[in-house]
Amino acid sequence: MRKQLSLIPLLLLGACTVGPNYAGPPKAIGSAASPPAGFARADTTLATTAPAVADWWTTLNDPMLTWLEQRALESNPNVAVAQARLKQARSALRLERANQAPNANASATYLHANLPELNLGGSSGEQGGANGGASGGSANGSGGGTNVDFFNLGFDASWEIDLFGGRRRTVEAARASAEAAEANVADAQVSLSADVAQAYIGLRDAQQRLILAREASKMQRDTLNLTLQRFNNGTASQLEVERLRNQVESTDAQILPLSSSVETYLNALAILIGEAPGTLDQRLSQPGQVPLPPAQVAVGDPTALLQRRPDIRAAERNLAAQTARIGVAEAAKFPRLNLMGIIGIGGTSLDALTDLDNLVTLGAPMLQWNVLNFGLANARVGQAEGARDEAEARYRGAVLSALRDAEDSLSRFRARRNTVATLARAKASADRSAVLMQQRYRAGAATLIDTLDAERQRVAAQQSLSQAVAGLTNDYVALQKALGLGWRAPTEA
C-alpha cells in the first residue's frame, strides 16, 4: 500500500503541461489592433452585408456555369488531393489520441524442443521458463536427448503517464494540423470555382468575338467589292482599295486565333471537371452570352473576410500546431514514467492452461530520464520556436495579402463597371448612327459604302463592349475569390 501511495505525486504531475499555450492569432495589421471597419476601395454600389460563402456563381444566373461548377467540385483532381490530405491528417489525429491510451497485447505460445543430454553430476528433472507469464517444461530422455513441451497464455500492457503534457501537446498539434488540412480543402474549392468561371467566361467571350469578327469580315469584304467596282469605274482610287483590303486581311487574321482560343477554353473546362479534352465540345459548341454580374454585390467587411478566407484559416491553424510542438520539445527534457504489467499462465501440458496455481503476475513502473541530452533537447526547442516564428510570419503575410487582394479586386471591379457603362453608351450611339445611315441610304442621301461603314463601326463598338463585359465578369469572379467565397465545409470521414 505504501508503494502505491508513493506513486500518487508522480501521477498528479500528469496535470502539468509544459510549453506555451496558444492564445489565438496575433495582431497582423501593422500597429492596428483590429482590421479596418470597411474596405477602402469599396463604393456606394457595393453592399456591406455578408456574402454567401458557397455557390456564389449562382448569382450569374447561368445554368451551364452552375453545372460545370458542380461537376468540378465533385471530380477535380486537385480538390481530391486536398481531400486525401485531410483524410490523412484526421487519421493522424486519431492515431495520436489512441497513443494516449494504454497498450495491451495478448499472446499464445506452444514450444517443442529436443535438447541434447547433459551430465552435470546431478539428476535431470523438469525444466521450465517463463515468457511474459507462468511456464513449465517436461523433460524425458529418449535416444540421448530431452524433449521439451511448453504451453503459455499471456497478456501484457504498458502505459506512458503523460507527466509533462508531451502527448497532450502532440494531440493538440495534430488537431490543429487536421483543421489546417480542412481549410486547405476549402481553399482548393475557392481556387477551383474561380478557375472554372474564368475559363467559362473566356469561352463565351471568344465565341462572341469570333461571331463579330466574321460579321465584320463579311461587311468589310462587301465594302471592298463595292470600292473595287468604283475603282474600275474610275470613281475610287487605288489607295482606297488597298486600305480596305488591309482591313479585310487584318480582320481575317483575328479569326483563326479566336477559333484556337475557343478550343483552348473547351480543353481547360474539360480538365477542370476531371474529363479528357474534347468531352465538352458538343455540349458547349453553341455560342452563349457572357453572364453579367448582379446589379448589387455584397462584400461584407475586412473582419469577416479574415475569418472566412480559407488560406488565412489554414495559416492560423498551422501557427497553432507549431506552437503546440514547442511543448512537445519541452516535454522531452523531463522524465518519462511507463507503467508495465504482465500476467500469464502456462505449463508442460494443455491442462496447465486452466491451472491458476501457474499464474504469474508482474508490475513494473519504470522512470526514464536522460539527464545528459539537455543540449539536444534545447536545440529541438529552439528549432520548434523557429518554426513557430515562421508560421506566425506566414500568417501575418497571408492576412496582408488577403486584404490587398480584396482592395485590388474592388478597385478593378469599380473601374471596369465605369468602362462598361462608357462603352455601352458608345455602342448605343453607333447603333443609332447605323439606323440613321440606313434611313439616309433608303432616301438616296447616302451611299451603300457609307451604310456599310456605319455598320462596321457598330460591329466594332459591339466588339469593344463585349470584351469589356467579359472583363467585368472576370473581375467579379476575381472579387469572389479575393473574398474567400466558393467553399463548402468538408464532411467528417
Residue pairs with C-beta under 8 A, 6 or more apart in sequence:
7 365
10 161
10 163
10 337
10 367
11 161
13 163
13 164
14 161
14 162
14 163
16 163
16 164
16 165
17 164
17 165
17 168
17 169
17 327
18 164
18 165
18 166
18 169
18 327
18 330
18 331
18 333
18 334
19 165
19 169
19 323
19 324
19 326
19 327
19 328
19 329
19 330
19 331
20 323
20 326
20 327
22 172
22 176
22 319
22 320
22 323
22 324
25 316
25 319
25 395
26 392
26 395
26 396
27 33
28 395
28 396
28 399
28 400
29 35
29 399
29 400
29 403
34 303
35 301
35 302
35 303
35 305
35 306
35 403
36 302
37 301
37 302
38 48
38 301
38 302
39 46
39 299
39 301
39 302
39 406
39 407
39 410
40 407
41 407
41 408
41 410
41 411
41 414
42 48
42 299
42 410
43 414
45 296
45 297
45 414
45 417
46 296
46 297
46 298
46 299
46 410
47 296
47 297
47 298
47 299
48 298
48 299
48 300
48 301
49 298
49 300
50 298
50 300
50 304
51 297
51 298
51 299
51 300
51 480
51 483
51 485
52 298
52 485
53 308
53 484
53 485
53 486
53 487
53 488
54 485
54 486
54 487
54 488
55 66
55 69
55 486
56 193
56 480
56 485
56 486
57 65
57 66
57 69
57 193
57 196
57 197
57 480
57 486
58 66
59 293
59 294
60 197
60 291
60 292
60 293
60 294
60 473
60 476
61 291
62 200
62 288
62 291
64 200
64 283
64 284
64 288
65 196
65 197
65 200
65 291
68 196
68 200
68 269
68 272
68 273
69 193
69 196
69 197
71 273
71 274
72 79
72 192
72 193
72 196
72 272
72 273
72 274
73 79
73 189
73 192
73 193
73 488
74 274
75 273
75 274
75 275
76 192
76 272
76 273
76 274
77 274
78 188
78 191
78 192
79 185
79 188
79 189
79 192
81 188
82 181
82 184
82 185
82 187
82 188
83 185
83 490
85 181
85 184
85 185
86 178
86 181
86 182
86 184
86 185
86 490
86 493
87 493
88 181
89 174
89 177
89 178
89 180
89 181
89 182
90 178
90 181
90 492
90 493
92 174
92 177
92 178
93 171
93 174
93 175
93 177
93 178
95 174
96 167
96 170
96 171
96 174
97 171
99 167
99 170
100 162
100 167
100 168
100 171
101 159
102 157
102 158
102 159
103 157
103 158
103 159
104 155
104 156
104 157
105 155
105 156
105 157
106 153
106 154
106 155
107 132
107 152
107 153
107 154
107 155
107 156
108 152
108 153
108 154
109 131
109 150
109 151
109 152
109 153
109 154
109 346
110 149
110 150
110 151
110 152
111 148
111 149
111 150
111 152
112 147
112 148
112 149
112 150
113 147
113 148
113 150
114 145
114 146
114 147
114 148
115 139
115 145
115 146
115 147
115 148
116 144
116 145
116 146
117 124
117 141
117 144
117 145
117 146
118 124
124 139
124 141
124 146
125 139
126 136
126 137
126 138
126 139
126 348
127 137
127 139
127 148
128 135
128 136
128 137
128 150
128 347
128 348
129 135
129 137
129 150
130 152
130 344
130 346
130 360
131 152
131 154
131 344
132 152
132 154
132 155
132 156
132 342
132 344
133 152
133 153
133 154
133 155
133 342
133 343
133 344
133 345
133 346
133 360
134 152
134 344
134 345
134 346
134 347
134 358
134 359
134 360
135 150
135 152
135 344
135 346
135 347
136 150
136 151
136 346
136 347
136 348
136 352
136 358
137 148
137 149
137 150
137 348
138 147
138 148
138 149
138 348
138 349
139 146
139 147
139 148
140 146
140 147
149 348
149 349
150 346
150 348
151 346
151 347
151 348
151 349
151 350
151 352
151 353
152 344
152 345
152 346
152 353
153 344
153 345
153 346
153 353
154 342
154 343
154 344
154 345
154 346
155 342
155 343
155 344
156 340
156 341
156 342
156 343
157 340
157 341
158 338
158 339
158 340
158 341
159 338
159 339
159 340
160 167
160 336
160 337
160 338
160 339
161 337
161 338
161 339
162 168
163 334
163 335
163 336
163 337
164 330
164 331
164 334
165 327
165 331
166 327
166 328
166 330
166 331
166 332
168 327
169 324
169 325
169 326
169 327
169 328
169 331
170 324
170 328
172 320
172 321
172 324
172 327
173 320
173 321
173 322
173 324
173 325
173 328
174 321
176 317
176 318
176 320
176 321
176 324
177 317
177 318
177 321
179 313
179 317
179 320
180 313
180 314
180 317
180 318
180 321
182 489
182 490
183 310
183 311
183 313
183 314
183 317
184 310
184 314
185 310
185 487
185 490
186 310
186 313
186 487
186 488
186 489
186 490
187 310
187 311
187 314
187 487
189 310
189 486
189 487
189 488
190 309
190 310
190 481
190 484
190 485
190 486
190 487
191 481
192 272
192 486
193 480
193 481
193 485
193 486
193 487
194 477
194 478
194 480
194 481
194 486
195 272
196 269
196 272
196 273
197 477
198 474
198 477
198 478
199 265
199 268
199 269
199 272
200 265
200 269
201 290
201 291
201 470
201 473
201 474
201 477
202 261
202 265
202 268
202 470
202 474
203 262
203 265
203 266
203 269
203 284
204 287
204 288
204 289
204 290
204 291
204 470
205 290
205 466
205 467
205 470
206 258
206 261
206 262
206 265
207 262
207 287
207 288
208 287
208 289
208 290
208 466
208 470
209 258
209 463
209 466
209 467
210 255
210 258
210 259
210 262
210 287
211 287
212 459
212 462
212 463
212 466
213 251
213 254
213 255
213 258
213 463
214 255
215 459
216 251
216 456
216 459
216 460
216 463
217 248
217 251
217 252
217 255
219 452
219 455
219 456
219 459
220 244
220 247
220 248
220 251
220 456
221 248
222 452
223 244
223 449
223 452
223 453
223 456
224 241
224 244
224 245
224 247
224 248
226 448
226 449
226 452
227 236
227 240
227 241
227 244
227 449
228 236
228 241
230 236
230 240
230 449
231 237
231 238
231 240
231 241
266 277
266 278
266 280
266 281
266 284
267 277
267 278
269 280
269 284
270 276
270 277
270 278
270 279
270 280
271 277
273 280
290 466
290 469
290 470
290 473
291 473
292 469
292 472
292 473
293 472
293 473
293 476
297 413
297 476
297 479
299 406
299 410
299 479
299 483
300 308
300 483
302 403
302 406
305 402
305 403
305 406
305 483
305 484
306 312
306 399
306 402
306 403
307 313
308 483
308 484
308 485
309 402
309 483
309 484
310 484
310 487
311 398
311 402
311 484
312 395
312 398
312 399
312 402
312 484
315 391
315 394
315 395
315 398
315 399
316 395
318 391
318 394
318 395
319 388
319 391
319 392
319 394
319 395
321 391
322 384
322 387
322 388
322 390
322 391
323 388
323 391
325 384
325 387
325 388
326 381
326 384
326 385
326 388
328 384
329 377
329 380
329 381
329 383
329 384
330 381
332 377
332 380
333 374
333 377
333 378
333 381
334 369
335 367
335 368
335 369
336 367
336 368
336 369
337 365
337 366
337 367
337 368
338 365
338 366
338 367
338 368
339 363
339 364
339 365
339 366
340 362
340 363
340 364
340 365
340 366
341 361
341 362
341 363
341 364
342 360
342 361
342 362
342 363
342 364
343 359
343 360
343 361
343 362
344 359
344 360
345 352
345 353
345 355
345 356
345 358
345 359
345 360
346 352
346 353
346 358
347 353
347 355
347 358
352 358
402 482
402 484
405 481
405 482
406 479
406 482
406 483
408 482
409 475
409 478
409 479
409 481
409 482
409 483
410 479
412 475
412 478
413 472
413 475
413 476
413 478
413 479
416 468
416 471
416 472
416 475
417 472
419 468
419 471
419 472
420 465
420 468
420 469
420 472
423 461
423 464
423 465
423 468
424 465
426 461
426 464
426 465
427 458
427 461
427 462
427 464
427 465
429 461
430 454
430 457
430 458
430 460
430 461
430 462
431 458
431 461
433 454
433 457
433 458
434 451
434 454
434 455
434 457
434 458
436 454
437 446
437 450
437 451
437 454
437 455
438 451
438 454
440 446
440 450
440 451
441 447
441 448
441 450
441 451
480 486
